Amino acid sequence: AALLVRTTLGPVALLDALHRIERDAGRDRTSGPRYGPRPLDLDLLLHGDRCLTGPPGPTVPHPALSERRFVLVPLAEIAPTLIDPRSGRTVARLLAECPDLGRVDRWF
């Protein structure tokens, strides 16, 4: 799923808030699996036209944004013309060029 929000939080504060939500849902980032099953996984994909390279802090846009069909499909449904400030390409174009050809199913 993807969510588009308007916020006054900067990228660091927003990512901290996302991590708090994950923690409240039972995710333990210190010992849980990095790429395995987890109760909740929230990522900060884009933050306006900002480009940040962490650490420290987040890397924005998300470094794997253009490689993950399961991220791009729902994002393209809500914001196909949104521009990735690092590549200058729209989300729709990122999806069209995505090397991940995995199937993405809608559950609702």
C-alpha positions, 0 to 999 in steps of 0.5 A, a space after each residue: 500500500 502507499 499513502 500520500 500525506 501532507 506534513 510539517 515534519 521534516 524527513 528525519 522526524 517523519 521517519 522517527 514517527 513511522 518507526 514509532 508506529 512500527 514499534 507500537 505494532 510490535 516490530 522490534 528493529 533491534 532483533 527482528 528480521 531485516 528482510 523477513 516477516 514482520 508485523 509492519 514495515 513503513 518506509 519513507 519513499 519521497 519527501 517533496 523534492 528533497 534528496 538526502 543521503 544518509 546515514 545519519 538520517 534517512 536516504 530520500 528518495 528511498 534507495 530501492 524505490 525504482 527497483 520494487 514493483 510492489 512499491 511502485 504499483 500502489 504509488 502509481 495508483 495514487 500519484 503517477 505524475 509524482 516526480 522522483 527528484 533524484 532521477 527526474 522520472 515520474 512514478 509511472 515511468 519508474 514503474 514502466 521501467 522497473 526491472 522487477 517483474 514480480 506479480 503484485 496483487 490487489 487485496 481489496 
